[in-house]
Amino acid sequence: MPFVVAATWSFGLRAVSKAAEILASDGKAIDAVEEGIKVVELDPEVLTVGLGGIPNLIGVCELDASIMDGYSLKAGAVGGVRNVLNPISVARKVLELTPHILLVGSEATSFASKLGLTILEFTWKSGALEKWKELLSKMEAGTDLQPYIERIKTYAEYYRLHETISIVALDRYGNLASGSSTTGLPLKIPGRVGDSAIIGAGVYADNSVGAACTTGVGEIAQITLLSKGVCDLMRRGLDPQKACEKAIADTFRYRCYPGGIAVLAIDRIGRIGAASSRKDFLYAYMIEGMDKPELKPGVYIER
Ligand code: GLY
């Protein structure tokens, strides 16, 4: 079967290239997803993924990541992990080494440290810290929680900086996988965990149906279990495109969580679907036989 891989946003082009390299050498979907995501986690120019991203309210990066294998139906995830360059690899270790799915906070960091996956110090190479200071000063919120909560509700830019790297892949053997990694919302309240750490919300994969992943305001994907929802719609017979469009339209009931959300899916025969409540959503994809990955807009669903 020809391999297929798709990833969120234009930085997804680099992730797809790496993943396609692995799939073209008969590699497994889950390896392609992990290695593709690592490329973006390590890119200092990406301000929304990895330790180089824009930190939380108190200037600390707390990272979320998850991965699911559609063959075994096993999953691994970390929420609010610190001092880790590749949170997706820690999530993979949760999947492989433990009987659990999600590790959070300092214990997730300690798990990563025991595996040699933490670093002691990190210096921002990009403009992430400057952006953090700028956002903080614009909000005039200080670091106390109450003014922050008041201001954040009306702070539009906050809702645009949600560019998670999420990937879905189908390998030559018909195995599917889905993964996601993010620094999370810039200036998020410490301890906040988003959809990228929640199986069913940010990622889902099942060889018998398909795989899905999300990007955008995590709370919307969490309240709707968006990735699992798209897989359930595909199981009921919708093609991936229709499943993504319906799932995005269904999120509009949850008006209490403002902002945009996008979902990207492939089914078990390699058809791709993508839809978004944001007009600017792009995804990168590559189907075996293509020379290089290409970018495409997801179908915009108007609220
Ligand atoms: N989707 C990324 C987040 O909300 O944390």
Residues whose N, C-alpha, C, O or C-beta is under 5 A from the ligand:
A	BS01	LIG	H162 T164 T182 G184 L185 G194 D195 T215 G216 V217 G218 E219
